[in-house]
Amino acid sequence: MAKKFEEYKKEFATIKKAVTKANEEIDKNSRFVGQTSQVIKEGTKELGLRIQKIKDGGVTGKKIDDFKGDAEVKVLIKSIDDFMKGMEKELKNIEALKKNSFVKTVSQFWDFKKKLIDEIASRKKKKSGVIKIDSKSLPDMEKMLKEVNKYIDSGQFMCIDGFTPESIDTHRKQLDKWIQDEISQSKDVKLSKFQQEMDTQGLSHGNLNKNLKKAQSAYKSILIECKNAQDAIEARKNKDLMTAKVNVVQYLKTLDSVITPYDRAIKDPWIKSQIKESKEKANIEKSIKAMMTMFTSAKSEVKKIATVKL
């Protein structure tokens, strides 16, 4: 009997290992899609700036096809398309995993639980029968069943059991919207002299360090709230999850408000020239890059909890 219990123990460990691997694949997919989506969005901003220059030259148009005759626009569109193809490949891969290994693992888990329940029931029946069957591992089996029931509500198992891959069509529709927004807003992309002056003030050593610290504080708070959300998911505490989500939105808004002027500044040719000539060039570029990295990372972490419902 002890030998059979060891077989159950080994099977449960194998299933948990498969669930962990599936979670790793889901996390990898989430990071890749989130980062790629951000890169694509930045690409559409570059496209918008180029379209503004074309409009300044007298070209008019309301659709992307009106500007495809420009060589730089063609290059930018090809780059965006390449990233979209990479995202599509990744989404097809996670979709295949969902339909095959993920479904198989979940099915194995439920089959395993049923076998365990039946085994426990069988041993109890034999123990109470005319022929007494010694089953020293019965308590261990019952303890394992409690662990199995608890595992059902774990964050890892819930993640794989309820996982739904994103659709490439959704991302393509979002891309079309981003591009159309850039075309519609391109006449306003150029910064006014006042905006340039305000943004360059933000590049001063004192203001830059102050804003970097503010961004770091908001980013740290976002990570803490995302951890609180994950803990709430694990503990099945919906109220705590909702509180963490509300807090995370506020900190993300703060981070966005700090970073937006710098994101806008480094896209403007005049301000870029000022940075290039500045003695603080290395510090400015390093600080802005750090803030952009924090923003990308923060959105990736927030995405993991955004759609979770208990």
Backbone hydrogen bonds in HBPLUS format (Angstrom, degrees):
<---DONOR---> <-ACCEPTOR-->    atom                        ^
c    i                          cat <-CA-CA->   ^        H-A-AA   ^      H-
h    n   atom  resd res      DA  || num        DHA   H-A  angle D-A-AA Bond
n    s   type  num  typ     dist DA aas  dist angle  dist       angle   num
A0005-PHE N   A0001-MET O   3.02 MM   4  6.40 151.9  2.10 148.8 156.8     1
A0006-GLU N   A0002-ALA O   3.07 MM   4  6.37 151.8  2.15 145.1 151.9     2
A0007-GLU N   A0003-LYS O   3.18 MM   4  6.57 139.7  2.36 138.6 149.3     3
A0007-GLU N   A0004-LYS O   3.06 MM   3  5.01 123.3  2.39  92.5 107.3     4
A0008-TYR N   A0004-LYS O   3.07 MM   4  6.50 152.2  2.15 148.3 155.1     5
A0009-LYS N   A0005-PHE O   2.87 MM   4  6.16 158.6  1.92 151.7 158.2     6
A0010-LYS N   A0006-GLU O   2.90 MM   4  6.06 153.1  1.97 141.3 148.2     7
A0011-GLU N   A0007-GLU O   2.94 MM   4  6.16 155.5  2.00 145.3 151.9     8
A0012-PHE N   A0008-TYR O   2.92 MM   4  6.16 161.1  1.96 153.0 157.6     9
A0013-ALA N   A0009-LYS O   3.08 MM   4  6.27 156.5  2.14 143.3 149.7    10
A0014-THR N   A0010-LYS O   3.01 MM   4  6.23 149.5  2.11 144.2 152.4    11
A0015-ILE N   A0011-GLU O   3.01 MM   4  6.30 156.3  2.07 149.5 155.2    12
A0016-LYS N   A0012-PHE O   3.01 MM   4  6.26 164.0  2.03 151.7 155.7    13
A0017-LYS N   A0013-ALA O   2.99 MM   4  6.14 149.7  2.08 141.8 150.2    14
A0018-ALA N   A0014-THR O   3.04 MM   4  6.32 150.7  2.13 143.3 150.9    15
A0019-VAL N   A0015-ILE O   2.93 MM   4  6.26 150.5  2.02 149.3 158.0    16
A0020-THR N   A0016-LYS O   2.93 MM   4  6.16 157.8  1.98 147.3 152.9    17
A0021-LYS N   A0017-LYS O   3.00 MM   4  6.25 157.1  2.06 145.1 151.2    18
A0022-ALA N   A0018-ALA O   2.94 MM   4  6.16 152.2  2.02 142.9 150.6    19
A0023-ASN N   A0019-VAL O   2.94 MM   4  6.24 153.6  2.01 148.2 155.1    20
A0024-GLU N   A0020-THR O   3.01 MM   4  6.32 150.0  2.10 145.8 154.0    21
A0025-GLU N   A0021-LYS O   3.04 MM   4  6.38 149.5  2.14 145.0 153.0    22
A0026-ILE N   A0022-ALA O   2.93 MM   4  6.24 153.7  2.00 148.2 155.7    23
A0027-ASP N   A0023-ASN O   2.85 MM   4  6.07 160.4  1.88 150.9 156.0    24
A0028-LYS N   A0024-GLU O   2.90 MM   4  6.03 157.2  1.96 143.0 149.7    25
A0029-ASN N   A0025-GLU O   2.91 MM   4  6.06 156.1  1.96 143.9 150.6    26
A0030-SER N   A0026-ILE O   2.89 MM   4  6.11 156.9  1.94 146.7 153.1    27
A0031-ARG N   A0027-ASP O   2.94 MM   4  6.19 161.3  1.97 151.5 155.7    28
A0032-PHE N   A0028-LYS O   2.96 MM   4  6.11 166.6  1.98 149.9 154.0    29
A0033-VAL N   A0029-ASN O   2.89 MM   4  6.00 172.9  1.89 155.4 157.7    30
A0034-GLY N   A0030-SER O   2.91 MM   4  5.90 159.3  1.96 143.1 149.8    31
A0035-GLN N   A0031-ARG O   2.89 MM   4  5.96 167.3  1.90 152.1 155.7    32
A0036-THR N   A0032-PHE O   2.85 MM   4  5.91 162.1  1.88 149.6 155.5    33
A0037-SER N   A0033-VAL O   2.86 MM   4  5.87 156.0  1.92 143.7 150.6    34
A0038-GLN N   A0034-GLY O   3.10 MM   4  6.31 150.3  2.19 139.7 147.3    35
A0039-VAL N   A0035-GLN O   2.96 MM   4  6.27 155.4  2.03 147.9 154.7    36
A0040-ILE N   A0036-THR O   2.88 MM   4  6.12 159.3  1.92 151.4 157.0    37
A0041-LYS N   A0037-SER O   2.94 MM   4  6.18 154.1  2.01 143.5 150.6    38
A0042-GLU N   A0038-GLN O   2.95 MM   4  6.23 155.6  2.01 147.4 153.8    39
A0043-GLY N   A0039-VAL O   2.88 MM   4  6.16 145.9  2.00 142.5 153.0    40
A0044-THR N   A0040-ILE O   2.94 MM   4  6.35 143.6  2.07 146.7 156.1    41
A0045-LYS N   A0041-LYS O   3.13 MM   4  6.49 141.6  2.28 140.7 151.0    42
A0045-LYS N   A0042-GLU O   3.13 MM   3  5.07 123.5  2.47  91.3 105.9    43
A0046-GLU N   A0042-GLU O   3.06 MM   4  6.45 153.1  2.13 147.4 154.1    44
A0047-LEU N   A0043-GLY O   2.93 MM   4  6.19 149.5  2.03 140.9 150.1    45
A0048-GLY N   A0044-THR O   2.86 MM   4  6.11 147.0  1.96 138.7 147.3    46
A0049-LEU N   A0045-LYS O   2.99 MM   4  6.34 150.5  2.08 146.6 153.9    47
A0050-ARG N   A0046-GLU O   3.03 MM   4  6.33 154.5  2.10 146.7 153.4    48
A0051-ILE N   A0047-LEU O   2.92 MM   4  6.17 157.6  1.97 149.4 155.8    49
A0052-GLN N   A0048-GLY O   2.96 MM   4  6.20 145.9  2.08 141.0 150.1    50
A0053-LYS N   A0049-LEU O   3.18 MM   4  6.54 152.6  2.26 142.6 148.6    51
A0054-ILE N   A0050-ARG O   2.99 MM   4  6.36 152.5  2.07 147.7 155.9    52
A0055-LYS N   A0051-ILE O   2.83 MM   4  6.09 154.9  1.89 148.8 155.8    53
A0056-ASP N   A0052-GLN O   2.84 MM   4  6.12 146.3  1.95 143.9 154.0    54
A0057-GLY N   A0053-LYS O   3.15 MM   4  6.44 128.4  2.43 132.9 145.6    55
A0057-GLY N   A0054-ILE O   3.00 MM   3  5.07 133.7  2.22  94.9 108.3    56
A0059-VAL N   A0054-ILE O   3.29 MM   5  5.82 156.4  2.35 148.1 141.1    57
A0058-GLY N   A0055-LYS O   2.93 MM   3  5.14 162.1  1.97 108.2 113.4    58
A0066-ASP N   A0063-LYS O   2.97 MM   3  5.58 149.9  2.06 115.0 123.6    59
A0067-PHE N   A0064-ILE O   2.99 MM   3  5.54 162.9  2.02 116.5 122.2    60
A0070-ASP N   A0067-PHE O   3.17 MM   3  5.98 169.2  2.18 121.7 125.0    61
A0074-LYS N   A0070-ASP O   3.06 MM   4  6.37 155.1  2.13 150.4 157.2    62
A0075-VAL N   A0071-ALA O   3.07 MM   4  6.42 154.7  2.13 147.9 154.3    63
A0076-LEU N   A0072-GLU O   2.95 MM   4  6.19 162.3  1.98 149.4 154.0    64
A0077-ILE N   A0073-VAL O   2.89 MM   4  6.06 162.2  1.92 154.1 158.8    65
A0078-LYS N   A0074-LYS O   2.95 MM   4  6.11 158.1  2.00 146.5 152.7    66
A0079-SER N   A0075-VAL O   3.00 MM   4  6.22 156.1  2.06 146.9 153.4    67
A0080-ILE N   A0076-LEU O   3.00 MM   4  6.27 159.5  2.05 148.3 153.5    68
A0081-ASP N   A0077-ILE O   2.84 MM   4  6.07 159.8  1.88 150.4 156.4    69
A0082-ASP N   A0078-LYS O   2.89 MM   4  6.11 150.4  1.98 146.5 154.3    70
A0083-PHE N   A0079-SER O   3.14 MM   4  6.48 154.4  2.21 146.5 152.4    71
A0084-MET N   A0080-ILE O   2.96 MM   4  6.27 152.1  2.04 147.6 156.1    72
A0085-LYS N   A0081-ASP O   2.89 MM   4  6.16 149.5  1.99 147.1 155.1    73
A0086-GLY N   A0082-ASP O   3.04 MM   4  6.32 150.8  2.13 142.2 150.0    74
A0087-MET N   A0083-PHE O   2.93 MM   4  6.23 152.3  2.01 145.7 153.3    75
A0088-GLU N   A0084-MET O   2.85 MM   4  6.09 157.3  1.90 147.2 153.7    76
A0089-LYS N   A0085-LYS O   2.96 MM   4  6.17 156.7  2.02 146.0 151.7    77
A0090-GLU N   A0086-GLY O   3.10 MM   4  6.34 156.0  2.16 143.4 149.5    78
A0091-LEU N   A0087-MET O   2.87 MM   4  6.14 157.5  1.92 153.9 160.2    79
A0092-LYS N   A0088-GLU O   2.91 MM   4  6.10 150.8  1.99 147.0 154.8    80
A0093-ASN N   A0089-LYS O   3.01 MM   4  6.20 148.2  2.12 140.3 149.2    81
A0094-ILE N   A0090-GLU O   3.02 MM   4  6.34 159.9  2.06 149.9 154.0    82
A0095-GLU N   A0091-LEU O   2.96 MM   4  6.01 146.4  2.07 137.4 147.2    83
A0096-ALA N   A0092-LYS O   2.96 MM   4  6.15 151.2  2.05 143.0 149.8    84
A0097-LEU N   A0093-ASN O   3.03 MM   4  6.35 154.3  2.10 145.4 152.5    85
A0098-LYS N   A0094-ILE O   2.90 MM   4  6.07 153.4  1.97 141.9 149.2    86
A0099-LYS N   A0095-GLU O   3.04 MM   4  6.28 159.8  2.08 147.3 151.7    87
A0100-ASN N   A0096-ALA O   3.01 MM   4  6.10 135.4  2.22 140.5 152.1    88
A0102-PHE N   A0097-LEU O   2.81 MM   5  5.90 176.3  1.81 160.4 159.5    89
A0103-VAL N   A0098-LYS O   3.27 MM   5  6.13 135.8  2.47 137.3 146.2    90
A0104-LYS N   A0100-ASN O   2.90 MM   4  6.00 158.5  1.95 153.9 161.1    91
A0105-THR N   A0101-SER O   2.88 MM   4  5.98 158.3  1.93 145.1 150.5    92
A0106-VAL N   A0102-PHE O   3.01 MM   4  6.28 165.7  2.03 154.2 157.5    93
A0107-SER N   A0103-VAL O   2.92 MM   4  6.06 160.7  1.96 147.9 153.8    94
A0108-GLN N   A0104-LYS O   2.85 MM   4  6.06 154.0  1.92 147.6 155.0    95
A0109-PHE N   A0105-THR O   2.96 MM   4  6.21 148.9  2.06 145.0 153.4    96
A0110-TRP N   A0106-VAL O   3.12 MM   4  6.49 161.9  2.15 153.6 156.1    97
A0111-ASP N   A0107-SER O   2.96 MM   4  6.15 158.7  2.00 150.0 156.5    98
A0112-PHE N   A0108-GLN O   2.81 MM   4  5.91 152.2  1.89 142.8 151.1    99
A0113-LYS N   A0109-PHE O   2.90 MM   4  6.22 156.7  1.96 150.8 156.9   100
A0114-LYS N   A0110-TRP O   3.06 MM   4  6.28 160.6  2.10 145.6 150.1   101
A0115-LYS N   A0111-ASP O   2.96 MM   4  6.22 161.0  1.99 149.7 154.9   102
A0116-LEU N   A0112-PHE O   2.92 MM   4  6.13 156.9  1.97 150.4 156.9   103
A0117-ILE N   A0113-LYS O   2.94 MM   4  6.20 159.1  1.98 151.7 156.9   104
A0118-ASP N   A0114-LYS O   2.91 MM   4  6.13 164.5  1.93 152.7 157.1   105
A0119-GLU N   A0115-LYS O   2.84 MM   4  5.99 153.8  1.91 146.1 153.8   106
A0120-ILE N   A0116-LEU O   2.99 MM   4  6.20 160.2  2.03 149.2 153.8   107
A0121-ALA N   A0117-ILE O   2.99 MM   4  6.21 163.7  2.01 150.5 155.1   108
A0122-SER N   A0118-ASP O   2.88 MM   4  6.04 156.4  1.93 147.1 153.7   109
A0123-ARG N   A0119-GLU O   2.97 MM   4  6.18 158.5  2.02 148.3 153.6   110
A0124-LYS N   A0120-ILE O   2.98 MM   4  6.20 156.9  2.04 150.0 156.3   111
A0125-LYS N   A0121-ALA O   3.02 MM   4  6.20 154.2  2.09 144.7 151.6   112
A0126-LYS N   A0122-SER O   3.05 MM   4  6.28 160.7  2.09 149.4 153.9   113
A0127-LYS N   A0123-ARG O   2.95 MM   4  6.05 153.2  2.02 143.7 151.4   114
A0128-SER N   A0124-LYS O   3.13 MM   4  6.30 143.2  2.28 141.1 149.3   115
A0129-GLY N   A0126-LYS O   3.23 MM   3  5.05 156.8  2.29  97.4 104.4   116
A0138-LEU N   A0135-SER O   3.18 MM   3  5.51 166.0  2.20 110.4 114.5   117
A0140-ASP N   A0137-SER O   3.01 MM   3  5.06 116.5  2.42  98.4 114.6   118
A0141-MET N   A0137-SER O   2.88 MM   4  6.22 147.6  1.98 152.1 162.4   119
A0141-MET N   A0138-LEU O   3.06 MM   3  4.96 117.1  2.47  94.0 109.7   120
A0142-GLU N   A0138-LEU O   2.97 MM   4  6.28 159.2  2.01 155.9 160.9   121
A0143-LYS N   A0139-PRO O   2.89 MM   4  6.10 149.1  1.99 142.0 151.0   122
A0144-MET N   A0140-ASP O   2.87 MM   4  6.08 148.8  1.97 141.1 149.8   123
A0145-LEU N   A0141-MET O   2.95 MM   4  6.28 150.2  2.04 146.6 154.5   124
A0146-LYS N   A0142-GLU O   3.20 MM   4  6.51 150.8  2.29 141.9 148.3   125
A0147-GLU N   A0143-LYS O   3.14 MM   4  6.47 150.6  2.23 141.5 149.6   126
A0147-GLU N   A0144-MET O   3.04 MM   3  4.95 113.9  2.49  92.3 108.5   127
A0148-VAL N   A0144-MET O   2.82 MM   4  6.13 150.9  1.90 150.6 159.4   128
A0149-ASN N   A0145-LEU O   2.91 MM   4  6.18 161.6  1.95 150.5 154.4   129
A0150-LYS N   A0146-LYS O   3.00 MM   4  6.20 152.2  2.08 142.7 150.4   130
A0151-TYR N   A0147-GLU O   2.88 MM   4  6.04 144.6  2.00 141.5 151.8   131
A0152-ILE N   A0148-VAL O   3.20 MM   4  6.54 136.1  2.41 144.0 154.0   132
A0153-ASP N   A0150-LYS O   3.19 MM   3  5.71 138.9  2.37 109.1 117.9   133
A0154-SER N   A0151-TYR O   3.00 MM   3  4.97 160.4  2.04 105.2 110.8   134
A0158-MET N   A0154-SER O   3.02 MM   4  6.14 168.8  2.03 157.8 161.5   135
A0159-CYS N   A0155-GLY O   2.98 MM   4  5.96 145.9  2.10 139.2 148.1   136
A0160-ILE N   A0156-GLN O   3.31 MM   4  6.65 159.5  2.36 149.7 152.5   137
A0161-ASP N   A0157-PHE O   2.87 MM   4  5.95 162.8  1.90 155.7 161.6   138
A0162-GLY N   A0158-MET O   3.00 MM   4  5.86 154.8  2.07 141.6 146.6   139
A0170-THR N   A0167-SER O   3.16 MM   3  5.33 127.9  2.45  98.3 110.4   140
A0172-ARG N   A0168-ILE O   2.88 MM   4  6.17 149.7  1.97 148.5 157.6   141
A0173-LYS N   A0169-ASP O   2.96 MM   4  6.15 155.7  2.02 146.5 152.3   142
A0174-GLN N   A0170-THR O   3.02 MM   4  6.25 150.5  2.11 140.5 149.0   143
A0175-LEU N   A0171-HIS O   2.87 MM   4  6.10 152.7  1.94 143.6 151.0   144
A0176-ASP N   A0172-ARG O   2.96 MM   4  6.23 161.9  1.99 148.5 152.6   145
A0177-LYS N   A0173-LYS O   3.05 MM   4  6.30 151.7  2.13 142.1 149.7   146
A0178-TRP N   A0174-GLN O   2.89 MM   4  6.20 159.3  1.93 151.4 157.0   147
A0179-ILE N   A0175-LEU O   2.93 MM   4  6.19 167.4  1.94 160.0 162.4   148
A0180-GLN N   A0176-ASP O   2.96 MM   4  6.09 161.8  1.99 144.5 150.1   149
A0181-ASP N   A0177-LYS O   2.82 MM   4  6.00 154.7  1.88 150.6 157.9   150
A0182-GLU N   A0178-TRP O   2.97 MM   4  6.25 154.3  2.04 147.4 154.1   151
A0183-ILE N   A0179-ILE O   3.00 MM   4  6.32 154.1  2.07 149.9 156.9   152
A0184-SER N   A0180-GLN O   2.94 MM   4  6.15 160.2  1.98 148.4 153.9   153
A0185-GLN N   A0181-ASP O   2.86 MM   4  5.99 148.3  1.96 147.5 156.1   154
A0186-SER N   A0182-GLU O   2.87 MM   4  5.52 116.1  2.28 137.1 149.5   155
A0188-ASP N   A0185-GLN O   2.79 MM   3  5.55 155.5  1.85 126.8 134.4   156
A0189-VAL N   A0186-SER O   3.17 MM   3  4.99 163.8  2.20 102.2 107.2   157
A0196-GLN N   A0192-SER O   2.88 MM   4  6.18 156.9  1.93 153.6 160.6   158
A0197-GLU N   A0193-LYS O   2.95 MM   4  6.17 157.9  1.99 148.1 153.7   159
A0198-MET N   A0194-PHE O   2.94 MM   4  6.22 156.0  2.00 148.8 155.5   160
A0199-ASP N   A0195-GLN O   2.90 MM   4  6.09 161.3  1.93 150.1 154.9   161
A0200-THR N   A0196-GLN O   2.90 MM   4  6.07 156.2  1.96 148.7 155.4   162
A0201-GLN N   A0197-GLU O   3.02 MM   4  6.20 144.3  2.15 140.2 149.5   163
A0202-GLY N   A0198-MET O   3.24 MM   4  6.57 142.5  2.39 136.7 146.2   164
A0202-GLY N   A0199-ASP O   3.07 MM   3  5.03 121.6  2.42  92.2 107.0   165
A0203-LEU N   A0200-THR O   2.98 MM   3  4.98 147.2  2.09  97.5 107.9   166
A0204-SER N   A0201-GLN O   3.15 MM   3  5.50 166.2  2.17 110.6 114.6   167
A0208-LEU N   A0204-SER O   2.81 MM   4  5.79 162.8  1.84 163.4 169.1   168
A0209-ASN N   A0205-HIS O   3.07 MM   4  6.16 165.2  2.10 146.8 150.5   169
A0210-LYS N   A0206-GLY O   3.03 MM   4  6.18 155.9  2.09 144.8 152.1   170
A0211-ASN N   A0207-ASN O   2.90 MM   4  6.07 160.4  1.94 148.9 153.7   171
A0212-LEU N   A0208-LEU O   2.86 MM   4  6.03 147.6  1.97 145.0 154.8   172
A0213-LYS N   A0209-ASN O   3.01 MM   4  6.22 159.5  2.06 147.2 151.4   173
A0214-LYS N   A0210-LYS O   3.08 MM   4  6.34 150.9  2.17 140.4 148.8   174
A0215-ALA N   A0211-ASN O   2.87 MM   4  6.08 153.7  1.94 144.3 151.2   175
A0216-GLN N   A0212-LEU O   2.85 MM   4  6.11 156.2  1.91 148.2 155.1   176
A0217-SER N   A0213-LYS O   2.94 MM   4  6.12 154.9  2.00 145.4 151.7   177
A0218-ALA N   A0214-LYS O   3.04 MM   4  6.28 160.2  2.08 146.1 151.1   178
A0219-TYR N   A0215-ALA O   2.85 MM   4  6.02 160.5  1.89 150.6 156.6   179
A0220-LYS N   A0216-GLN O   2.90 MM   4  6.05 160.9  1.94 147.1 152.2   180
A0221-SER N   A0217-SER O   3.04 MM   4  6.25 155.9  2.10 143.6 150.1   181
A0222-ILE N   A0218-ALA O   2.93 MM   4  6.20 147.1  2.04 145.2 154.5   182
A0223-LEU N   A0219-TYR O   3.05 MM   4  6.38 158.6  2.10 152.6 157.1   183
A0224-ILE N   A0220-LYS O   3.04 MM   4  6.32 153.9  2.11 146.1 153.4   184
A0225-GLU N   A0221-SER O   2.93 MM   4  6.16 162.6  1.96 149.8 154.0   185
A0226-CYS N   A0222-ILE O   2.86 MM   4  6.06 151.1  1.94 148.2 156.8   186
A0227-LYS N   A0223-LEU O   2.95 MM   4  6.14 147.8  2.06 140.2 148.8   187
A0228-ASN N   A0224-ILE O   2.86 MM   4  6.20 151.8  1.94 145.2 153.9   188
A0229-ALA N   A0225-GLU O   2.85 MM   4  6.08 147.3  1.95 140.4 149.5   189
A0230-GLN N   A0226-CYS O   2.94 MM   4  6.22 154.9  2.01 143.6 149.8   190
A0231-ASP N   A0227-LYS O   2.91 MM   4  6.17 156.5  1.96 149.7 156.2   191
A0232-ALA N   A0228-ASN O   2.91 MM   4  6.13 148.5  2.01 141.1 150.1   192
A0233-ILE N   A0229-ALA O   2.89 MM   4  6.17 149.5  1.98 147.0 155.5   193
A0234-GLU N   A0230-GLN O   2.95 MM   4  6.18 159.4  2.00 146.5 152.0   194
A0235-ALA N   A0231-ASP O   2.88 MM   4  6.12 150.1  1.97 143.2 151.7   195
A0236-ARG N   A0232-ALA O   2.77 MM   4  5.70 107.0  2.30 133.3 150.7   196
A0237-LYS N   A0232-ALA O   2.82 MM   5  4.91 162.6  1.85 142.8 147.1   197
A0236-ARG N   A0233-ILE O   3.17 MM   3  4.89 150.4  2.26  94.5 103.5   198
A0241-LEU N   A0237-LYS O   3.09 MM   4  6.35 150.7  2.18 147.1 156.1   199
A0242-MET N   A0238-ASN O   2.91 MM   4  6.18 159.5  1.95 153.3 157.8   200
A0243-THR N   A0239-LYS O   3.01 MM   4  6.24 156.5  2.06 147.0 153.5   201
A0244-ALA N   A0240-ASP O   3.01 MM   4  6.19 160.3  2.05 145.7 150.6   202
A0245-LYS N   A0241-LEU O   2.97 MM   4  6.21 154.8  2.03 147.7 154.9   203
A0246-VAL N   A0242-MET O   3.00 MM   4  6.26 158.6  2.04 149.6 154.5   204
A0247-ASN N   A0243-THR O   3.03 MM   4  6.26 165.0  2.06 151.8 155.7   205
A0248-VAL N   A0244-ALA O   2.88 MM   4  6.01 155.6  1.94 147.5 154.7   206
A0249-VAL N   A0245-LYS O   3.13 MM   4  6.35 153.7  2.20 146.8 152.2   207
A0250-GLN N   A0246-VAL O   3.35 MM   4  6.70 156.0  2.42 146.5 151.8   208
A0251-TYR N   A0247-ASN O   3.09 MM   4  6.42 163.5  2.12 155.0 159.0   209
A0252-LEU N   A0248-VAL O   2.87 MM   4  6.01 149.9  1.96 147.1 156.1   210
A0253-LYS N   A0249-VAL O   2.96 MM   4  6.17 148.0  2.07 143.0 151.2   211
A0254-THR N   A0250-GLN O   3.06 MM   4  6.38 153.3  2.14 144.4 151.4   212
A0255-LEU N   A0251-TYR O   2.96 MM   4  6.22 161.0  2.00 146.5 151.3   213
A0256-ASP N   A0252-LEU O   2.88 MM   4  6.04 158.1  1.92 144.9 151.3   214
A0257-SER N   A0253-LYS O   2.89 MM   4  6.10 154.0  1.96 147.5 154.2   215
A0258-VAL N   A0254-THR O   3.11 MM   4  6.39 143.4  2.25 145.1 154.3   216
A0259-ILE N   A0255-LEU O   3.05 MM   4  6.24 159.2  2.10 150.4 156.0   217
A0260-THR N   A0256-ASP O   2.91 MM   4  5.81 162.4  1.94 154.4 157.8   218
A0262-TYR N   A0259-ILE O   2.92 MM   3  5.37 121.0  2.28 113.1 128.3   219
A0263-ASP N   A0259-ILE O   2.89 MM   4  6.10 155.1  1.95 157.0 164.7   220
A0264-ARG N   A0260-THR O   2.91 MM   4  6.09 155.3  1.97 152.9 159.1   221
A0265-ALA N   A0261-PRO O   2.81 MM   4  5.93 147.7  1.92 136.9 147.0   222
A0266-ILE N   A0262-TYR O   3.08 MM   4  6.20 166.2  2.10 149.9 150.7   223
A0267-LYS N   A0264-ARG O   3.25 MM   3  5.41 151.4  2.33 102.2 110.6   224
A0268-ASP N   A0265-ALA O   3.10 MM   3  5.40 150.4  2.19 107.3 116.0   225
A0272-LYS N   A0268-ASP O   2.90 MM   4  6.07 159.7  1.94 159.2 166.1   226
A0273-SER N   A0269-PRO O   3.04 MM   4  6.25 146.2  2.15 142.1 150.2   227
A0274-GLN N   A0270-TRP O   3.18 MM   4  6.53 142.5  2.33 138.2 148.3   228
A0274-GLN N   A0271-ILE O   3.00 MM   3  4.94 119.4  2.38  93.5 109.2   229
A0275-ILE N   A0271-ILE O   2.94 MM   4  6.30 154.1  2.01 153.8 160.5   230
A0276-LYS N   A0272-LYS O   2.99 MM   4  6.19 159.8  2.03 145.0 150.7   231
A0277-GLU N   A0273-SER O   3.17 MM   4  6.36 144.5  2.31 138.8 146.6   232
A0278-SER N   A0274-GLN O   3.07 MM   4  6.09 117.5  2.48 135.4 150.6   233
A0278-SER N   A0275-ILE O   3.10 MM   3  5.05 146.5  2.21  99.5 109.7   234
A0281-LYS N   A0278-SER O   3.24 MM   3  5.14 152.9  2.32 106.6 106.5   235
A0284-ILE N   A0280-GLU O   2.81 MM   4  5.96 164.5  1.83 167.3 172.7   236
A0285-GLU N   A0281-LYS O   2.96 MM   4  6.12 172.2  1.97 156.9 158.6   237
A0286-LYS N   A0282-ALA O   2.96 MM   4  6.01 157.6  2.01 143.9 150.9   238
A0287-SER N   A0283-ASN O   2.89 MM   4  5.94 161.2  1.92 146.3 151.5   239
A0288-ILE N   A0284-ILE O   2.96 MM   4  6.11 166.2  1.98 152.6 156.6   240
A0289-LYS N   A0285-GLU O   2.96 MM   4  5.99 159.2  2.01 142.8 149.2   241
A0290-ALA N   A0286-LYS O   2.98 MM   4  6.16 152.3  2.06 142.2 149.9   242
A0291-MET N   A0287-SER O   3.01 MM   4  6.32 155.7  2.07 148.0 153.9   243
A0292-MET N   A0288-ILE O   2.92 MM   4  6.19 160.0  1.96 152.6 158.1   244
A0293-THR N   A0289-LYS O   2.92 MM   4  6.10 156.1  1.98 148.1 154.6   245
A0294-MET N   A0290-ALA O   2.98 MM   4  6.21 156.2  2.04 145.3 151.8   246
A0295-PHE N   A0291-MET O   2.95 MM   4  6.19 155.0  2.02 146.7 153.5   247
A0296-THR N   A0292-MET O   2.99 MM   4  6.26 160.9  2.03 150.7 154.9   248
A0297-SER N   A0293-THR O   2.92 MM   4  6.08 166.9  1.94 152.0 156.1   249
A0298-ALA N   A0294-MET O   2.77 MM   4  5.86 158.2  1.81 148.4 155.1   250
A0299-LYS N   A0295-PHE O   3.06 MM   4  6.24 163.5  2.09 147.8 151.3   251
A0300-SER N   A0296-THR O   3.10 MM   4  6.31 149.4  2.19 142.6 151.3   252
A0301-GLU N   A0297-SER O   3.00 MM   4  6.31 153.7  2.07 150.9 157.3   253
A0302-VAL N   A0298-ALA O   2.91 MM   4  6.14 160.7  1.94 153.0 158.8   254
A0303-LYS N   A0299-LYS O   2.96 MM   4  6.00 148.1  2.07 139.8 147.9   255
A0304-LYS N   A0301-GLU O   3.19 MM   3  5.46 136.5  2.39 101.0 111.8   256
A0305-ILE N   A0302-VAL O   3.11 MM   3  5.62 143.8  2.24 110.2 119.3   257
A0306-ALA N   A0302-VAL O   2.98 MM   4  5.95 133.8  2.20 150.2 164.2   258
A0308-VAL N   A0305-ILE O   3.27 MM   3  5.35 154.4  2.34 104.5 112.0   259
